[in-house]
């Protein structure tokens, strides 16, 4: 709705034939709803018998459809949340549904079940930078075929057509998984060690080894044998590990963010409202699950949301933006040192520290952090502390101060220049 409103403000909201929606139409946003007023200031109501009304309704529907199909991707570990999100998007399209001019009924809604998916977005068997290009070239459909199948599935109208395309999509995912498994670093290590050991055993000797040479030979064989054994164990754990039960494979689920060589391109914008769960919960089981993943922001006494912020930067393009709303405790607590150190190396765009009363139903004070992978020479950025406010825009505009994070994980405290001077004197 906001993007449709913005396109109209810029004069680039067009119908399917390229005709611009008349600037005398008024489009507004009220309580997140799109409000359209006609050229006479009356509230727009769809009338399929009226040609202009039909044109406006079709434009609103297809603009929403284009945005939902091509620009929105979602992941949540809670299956019910995913269902609600899909339903919410379908309802948004239904608000602008129109009757086809050929009399065949309402325009068909797209299939959104492969756009909003269930999974643990922090866990993945395959890294985003792994090289799968050569292997995927040998697959039945390849990346282009996979992208085409996804596109056609989203617009399939019959159950048979939908089922056929879904089978191809699942086949592609299976092939990609096989390729990814074969090229996994553990598999590469196992193959290399196995080949070296086989080569040693296959050596033909003209003369017997000296005692020194035999000792070195036995040591090498023992070392390779241990490597093979431990690597096989790691591979078994990796393939059958409970922690990967809900793992979400970003490389395979959204082909729209892969180039033709299967490289992960990343998202323009990553938005998140991650869960607030202490890693010490349930005897630290959650901490043990995520500790091996090597997150810089990980702290056994910390919270899971810190890793969501860090991984969000990995999912974003080099020029992309990250926007997260989380608890503000990381800004000052000891367990937030890792996250503060990590963010100090990124480019902050804006930080809003939200005090009590901003959200009436919230039991935790929150903050909104916006950052970018695109580092600029000027590392400072606007930050503001907001208490209960009727006008966020004015508060942000009039009360923001430049904030410069320091290396070393110091606490992040938003102060005005006078307060900064006092703080420095005290220190």
BELSULDA-V155482 format. One record per helix or strand of 2 or more residues. SS is the DSSP state (2 for helix, 1 for strand). FROM is the first residue (numbers start at 1). TO is the last residue. If there is no record, write none. Layout:
# BELSULDA-V155482
SS,FROM,TO  SS,FROM,TO
This chain:
# BELSULDA-V155482
2,2,9  1,26,30  1,33,37  2,51,70  1,74,76  2,79,94  1,116,118  2,133,137  2,142,154  2,159,182  2,185,201  2,211,240  2,242,244  2,250,253  2,255,257  1,267,272  2,281,291  2,305,315  1,316,327  2,328,331  2,334,344  1,347,354  1,366,372  1,381,386  2,392,399  1,401,403  2,417,426
